[in-house]
Amino acid sequence: MSNLRLINETTNSSDVSSITIDNVFNADFDIYYFTINNILSADTNEDTLGIRLINSSGSVSSSNYLRAILVMRAFDTFQEANSVKTFMNLINFGNNSQSPSSLSGYFFNPFNSSSYTFNTFQSTTDRASGFDSRKGINAHTVAQAEKGYQIINNAGNNMESGMIIRTYGLRVDS
């Protein structure tokens, strides 16, 4: 039996600038695995996908995110990036004339009110300039219980319909 338990699957049926995945974190799991597939900009822009956490009272947290990312591009030298952000920075994704991007990762301790929430991820993008892959870690440096997350297009543009978001709880059997 798999230790992954599907908690939520969401597909956006229209072009939107954000998607809310609510009420997926709870006391049943400490670790959550997520996948986001078919990521495309709904226009001609190459944009940045990010995640913001939703706290237990339903407010979206738009500050106190730290990130460290290794950017591995086929068309450029590898680069490291780290900074404070208003969201968990996950992926640059292509426009509607390019191949869809995808990413997967983990959330650690999002429902624990006395711990920071951490996120690790890996992503792939086939951009106009070439293949772009990223691997990184994010931290939300506020100790609070989170109940969900919001996917945003940081540029405020729309993401194309058909994006599939799956959230799993990772069960640890003793």
C-alpha positions as CSV (number, residue, x, y, z in Angstrom):
1,M,0.0,0.0,0.0
2,S,1.3,3.4,-0.9
3,N,2.2,5.9,1.7
4,L,0.9,8.7,-0.4
5,R,-2.8,9.7,0.1
6,L,-4.4,11.9,-2.5
7,I,-6.1,14.7,-0.6
8,N,-7.0,17.1,-3.5
9,E,-6.9,17.3,-7.2
10,T,-7.8,20.6,-8.8
11,T,-7.9,21.6,-12.5
12,N,-8.5,25.2,-13.5
13,S,-11.2,25.3,-16.2
14,S,-10.5,28.9,-17.2
15,D,-7.6,31.3,-17.5
16,V,-6.8,32.7,-14.0
17,S,-4.0,34.6,-12.3
18,S,-4.4,32.6,-9.1
19,I,-5.7,29.2,-7.9
20,T,-6.6,28.5,-4.3
21,I,-6.0,25.0,-2.8
22,D,-7.7,25.3,0.6
23,N,-8.3,22.9,3.5
24,V,-5.6,20.4,2.5
25,F,-3.2,20.7,5.4
26,N,-4.3,19.1,8.8
27,A,-3.1,17.2,11.8
28,D,-3.1,13.9,9.9
29,F,0.2,14.5,8.1
30,D,3.4,16.4,8.7
31,I,4.7,16.1,5.1
32,Y,2.7,16.8,1.9
33,Y,3.8,16.0,-1.7
34,F,2.4,18.2,-4.5
35,T,2.5,18.2,-8.3
36,I,1.6,20.9,-10.8
37,N,1.4,20.0,-14.4
38,N,0.4,21.7,-17.7
39,I,1.7,25.2,-16.6
40,L,1.4,27.8,-19.3
41,S,0.9,31.5,-19.5
42,A,-2.4,32.4,-21.2
43,D,-0.7,35.1,-23.2
44,T,2.7,35.6,-24.9
45,N,4.6,36.3,-21.7
46,E,7.1,34.0,-19.9
47,D,6.1,34.4,-16.2
48,T,6.9,33.3,-12.7
49,L,4.8,30.8,-10.7
50,G,4.8,31.2,-7.0
51,I,2.9,29.8,-4.0
52,R,1.6,31.7,-1.0
53,L,0.4,29.9,2.1
54,I,-3.1,30.2,3.6
55,N,-3.2,30.4,7.4
56,S,-5.7,28.7,9.7
57,S,-7.9,31.9,9.7
58,G,-8.1,31.9,5.9
59,S,-5.7,34.8,5.3
60,V,-3.1,34.5,2.4
61,S,0.4,35.3,3.7
62,S,2.2,37.6,1.3
63,S,5.4,38.2,3.2
64,N,8.3,36.4,5.0
65,Y,9.3,33.9,2.4
66,L,13.0,32.9,2.0
67,R,14.2,31.1,-1.1
68,A,17.4,29.4,-2.3
69,I,17.3,28.1,-5.9
70,L,19.7,26.4,-8.3
71,V,18.9,27.4,-11.9
72,M,20.1,24.9,-14.4
73,R,19.8,26.1,-18.0
74,A,20.9,24.3,-21.1
75,F,21.6,27.7,-22.8
76,D,23.5,29.4,-19.9
77,T,25.8,28.7,-17.0
78,F,24.1,27.4,-13.8
79,Q,23.2,30.0,-11.3
80,E,22.3,30.2,-7.7
81,A,19.7,32.6,-6.4
82,N,18.6,33.5,-2.9
83,S,16.4,36.2,-1.6
84,V,13.4,37.3,0.5
85,K,10.2,37.2,-1.4
86,T,6.4,37.8,-1.1
87,F,5.8,34.2,-2.2
88,M,7.6,30.9,-2.5
89,N,9.4,31.2,-5.9
90,L,9.1,28.0,-7.8
91,I,9.4,28.2,-11.6
92,N,9.6,30.4,-14.6
93,F,7.1,29.1,-17.2
94,G,6.6,29.5,-20.9
95,N,4.0,31.2,-22.9
96,N,1.0,29.7,-24.7
97,S,3.1,28.8,-27.8
98,Q,5.6,26.7,-25.9
99,S,5.6,23.3,-24.2
100,P,3.8,23.1,-20.7
101,S,6.0,23.3,-17.6
102,S,5.7,21.1,-14.6
103,L,6.9,20.9,-11.0
104,S,6.7,18.8,-7.9
105,G,7.8,19.1,-4.3
106,Y,7.1,18.8,-0.7
107,F,5.7,21.0,2.2
108,F,7.0,20.2,5.6
109,N,5.1,20.9,8.9
110,P,2.5,23.3,7.4
111,F,-0.1,22.6,10.1
112,N,2.3,22.8,13.0
113,S,1.7,26.2,14.6
114,S,5.1,26.3,16.4
115,S,7.2,25.6,13.3
116,Y,8.1,27.4,10.1
117,T,6.7,25.8,6.9
118,F,9.4,24.6,4.5
119,N,9.0,23.7,0.8
120,T,11.4,21.8,-1.5
121,F,10.8,21.6,-5.3
122,Q,12.1,20.6,-8.7
123,S,10.8,21.9,-12.0
124,T,11.2,21.8,-15.7
125,T,10.5,24.4,-18.4
126,D,11.1,24.3,-22.1
127,R,11.4,28.1,-22.7
128,A,11.8,30.0,-26.0
129,S,15.5,30.4,-25.2
130,G,15.9,26.7,-24.2
131,F,15.5,24.1,-21.5
132,D,15.4,25.5,-17.9
133,S,15.4,23.3,-14.8
134,R,15.3,24.4,-11.2
135,K,15.7,22.9,-7.8
136,G,15.2,24.8,-4.5
137,I,14.0,25.3,-1.0
138,N,11.7,27.9,0.4
139,A,10.8,28.8,4.0
140,H,7.9,30.7,5.4
141,T,9.5,32.3,8.4
142,V,6.3,32.6,10.5
143,A,5.4,29.9,13.0
144,Q,1.7,29.4,12.3
145,A,-0.7,26.7,11.2
146,E,-1.3,26.7,7.5
147,K,-4.4,25.1,6.0
148,G,-3.8,25.5,2.3
149,Y,-1.9,27.3,-0.4
150,Q,-2.5,29.7,-3.3
151,I,-0.7,29.4,-6.7
152,I,-0.1,32.7,-8.3
153,N,1.3,34.2,-11.5
154,N,3.7,36.7,-10.0
155,A,3.3,39.0,-13.0
156,G,-0.4,39.2,-12.5
157,N,-1.1,37.7,-15.9
158,N,-3.3,34.7,-16.3
159,M,-2.3,31.1,-16.4
160,E,-3.8,29.0,-19.1
161,S,-6.7,26.6,-18.3
162,G,-6.0,22.9,-17.9
163,M,-3.3,23.2,-15.1
164,I,-3.6,20.1,-12.9
165,I,-2.7,20.5,-9.2
166,R,-2.5,17.4,-6.9
167,T,-1.8,17.4,-3.2
168,Y,-0.9,14.2,-1.3
169,G,-0.4,13.6,2.4
170,L,2.7,11.5,3.1
171,R,1.9,8.8,5.6
172,V,4.6,7.5,7.8
173,D,3.8,4.0,9.2
174,S,5.5,2.9,12.3
